[in-house]
Each structure stands twice: as structure tokens, then as C-alpha cells.
Amino acid sequence: MVHALQEVHRVLVPDGYMIDLRPVGIEYALEVVAGEQVISVGNADAAGRAARDQAANQAVEQIQTMGLFIQEAHTPFSLYTYFPSPIDYSEHLLERGGSTQIDDDTLANAVREFEKAGTNAQFRARHSMIISRYCKQDVPSY
């Protein structure tokens, strides 16, 4: 991953910016939304992403230590993805084949709360995200 970031540095214009936008954490909050009410129904487990998160964090730290980039801004935020129902979300996870999973008890609770919330209810996953801006530094070739 460090090699890829070195390549970004090589091709980026002088004083150019690199943007780091990615999810963080190993759980996504699952919520039923009904009007102004937000009902927490559990978490989706994205623990399979933990090693990638750690590698990305280490790579970004290393390129800063090398003097290739300096972080100018860093902001955490929530990104919401909406699905027609909890079942649709579960099917989406299976179709993607990624590492995020929802256990049976959490899914059952989500379905119960979704049905109780009525016909105008929405189901969403709340992802913890970061966006960071790094400025390219002028350093000798490596």
C-alpha cells in the first residue's frame, strides 16, 4: 500500500492534494427510521475489514513520516445507505460477497422494529467514515 501512495506522490502535480475517503471501524449501526424517530436495531459486523483498515492507517502514517505528504484536514462523518427493508439489506450483503455480516438475531430484531414502524419506515446502515486531505510535499526522489 505504501508503494501505491508513493506512486500517487510521483504523478501528483506539485502542491497537489490527495484525498483519503474510507470507512472506519468494524461495525455499522443499523437503524429503522420512522419520521423523526430513529430506532437502533443492532450492528452489522465488518470485522473482516479490520486488517485492511490497519494497513491503510499504517501506510498513511508511513508516507507522512517519509515526508511525502502532510495532512491538512481530517474529518469523521456518518454516511447513510438506505434499503427498502432489513431483508433487502441482508440480501445486498450476500450478493456483494464482502466481509460485512448481519447475524440472525439482529436481522430478526430489525424486521420486527421495521414492521412495527409502519409503511413509511425506512431502513438504513450508518457507516462511520473519514475524509482527509493531504498536501504533496517536495522531497528528493526515493
C-alpha positions as CSV (number, residue, x, y, z in Angstrom):
1,M,0.0,0.0,0.0
2,V,2.9,2.4,0.7
3,H,4.2,1.7,-2.8
4,A,0.8,2.8,-4.3
5,L,0.9,6.0,-2.2
6,Q,4.5,6.7,-3.4
7,E,3.2,6.3,-7.0
8,V,0.4,8.8,-6.2
9,H,3.1,11.2,-4.9
10,R,5.2,10.7,-8.1
11,V,2.4,11.5,-10.5
12,L,0.7,14.3,-8.5
13,V,1.3,17.9,-9.5
14,P,3.5,20.0,-7.2
15,D,1.5,21.1,-4.1
16,G,-1.3,18.8,-5.3
17,Y,-3.8,17.1,-2.9
18,M,-4.5,13.5,-2.2
19,I,-7.9,12.7,-0.7
20,D,-8.4,9.8,1.7
21,L,-12.1,8.8,1.9
22,R,-12.9,5.5,3.6
23,P,-15.0,3.7,6.2
24,V,-13.5,3.1,9.6
25,G,-14.4,0.8,12.4
26,I,-15.6,-2.8,12.3
27,E,-19.4,-2.2,12.9
28,Y,-22.1,-0.4,11.1
29,A,-25.1,0.8,13.1
30,L,-28.4,-0.5,11.7
31,E,-31.4,1.8,12.1
32,V,-35.1,1.9,11.4
33,V,-36.2,5.5,10.6
34,A,-39.9,6.4,11.0
35,G,-40.5,10.2,10.6
36,E,-38.3,11.9,13.2
37,Q,-37.8,8.7,15.2
38,V,-34.6,6.7,14.7
39,I,-34.6,3.2,16.3
40,S,-31.3,1.4,16.7
41,V,-31.7,-2.3,15.9
42,G,-28.2,-3.5,16.2
43,N,-24.9,-3.6,14.2
44,A,-23.6,-5.2,11.1
45,D,-20.2,-6.8,11.6
46,A,-17.5,-5.7,9.3
47,A,-14.6,-7.2,11.3
48,G,-13.2,-8.8,8.1
49,R,-12.2,-5.3,7.1
50,A,-10.0,-4.7,10.2
51,A,-6.8,-5.8,8.6
52,R,-7.3,-3.5,5.6
53,D,-8.1,-0.6,7.9
54,Q,-4.9,-1.2,9.9
55,A,-2.8,-1.5,6.7
56,A,-4.3,1.8,5.4
57,N,-3.7,3.6,8.6
58,Q,-0.1,2.4,8.7
59,A,0.6,3.3,5.1
60,V,-0.8,6.8,5.5
61,E,1.3,7.2,8.7
62,Q,4.4,6.0,6.9
63,I,4.1,8.3,3.9
64,Q,3.8,11.2,6.3
65,T,6.9,10.0,8.2
66,M,8.7,9.8,4.9
67,G,7.8,13.4,4.2
68,L,5.8,12.7,1.1
69,F,2.6,14.3,2.3
70,I,1.3,16.4,5.2
71,Q,-2.2,16.1,6.5
72,E,-4.0,19.4,6.3
73,A,-7.5,18.3,7.2
74,H,-9.3,15.3,8.8
75,T,-13.0,15.0,9.4
76,P,-15.0,12.0,10.6
77,F,-18.7,11.8,9.4
78,S,-21.5,9.4,9.1
79,L,-22.7,8.0,5.7
80,Y,-26.1,6.6,5.5
81,T,-27.2,3.9,3.0
82,Y,-30.9,3.2,2.7
83,F,-32.6,0.0,1.8
84,P,-36.3,-0.8,1.2
85,S,-36.2,-3.2,4.2
86,P,-33.9,-5.1,6.5
87,I,-34.3,-8.2,4.3
88,D,-33.2,-6.2,1.3
89,Y,-30.1,-5.1,3.2
90,S,-29.3,-8.7,4.2
91,E,-29.7,-9.9,0.6
92,H,-27.5,-7.0,-0.5
93,L,-24.7,-8.2,1.8
94,L,-25.0,-11.7,0.5
95,E,-24.9,-10.6,-3.2
96,R,-21.8,-8.4,-2.5
97,G,-20.0,-11.3,-1.0
98,G,-17.9,-9.0,1.2
99,S,-16.9,-9.4,4.8
100,T,-19.8,-7.5,6.3
101,Q,-22.3,-9.7,8.0
102,I,-25.6,-9.4,10.0
103,D,-26.4,-12.1,12.5
104,D,-29.8,-13.8,12.6
105,D,-30.9,-12.2,15.9
106,T,-30.0,-8.7,14.7
107,L,-31.9,-9.3,11.4
108,A,-34.9,-10.6,13.3
109,N,-34.9,-7.6,15.6
110,A,-34.6,-5.2,12.6
111,V,-37.5,-6.9,10.8
112,R,-39.7,-6.7,14.0
113,E,-38.9,-3.0,14.5
114,F,-39.3,-2.2,10.8
115,E,-42.8,-3.8,10.7
116,K,-43.8,-2.0,13.9
117,A,-42.7,1.3,12.5
118,G,-45.3,1.2,9.7
119,T,-45.5,1.7,6.0
120,N,-43.4,4.9,5.9
121,A,-40.5,3.3,7.7
122,Q,-37.0,3.2,6.1
123,F,-34.1,1.0,6.9
124,R,-30.5,2.3,6.9
125,A,-27.0,1.4,7.7
126,R,-24.9,4.2,9.3
127,H,-21.2,3.9,8.3
128,S,-18.5,5.7,10.2
129,M,-16.3,7.4,7.6
130,I,-13.3,9.7,7.4
131,I,-12.2,12.2,4.8
132,S,-8.7,13.5,5.0
133,R,-6.8,15.9,2.8
134,Y,-3.0,15.5,2.3
135,C,-0.8,18.0,0.5
136,K,2.1,16.7,-1.6
137,Q,5.5,17.8,-0.2
138,D,8.5,18.5,-2.4
139,V,11.0,15.8,-1.5
140,P,14.0,14.3,-3.3
141,S,13.4,11.1,-5.4
142,Y,13.2,7.9,-3.4
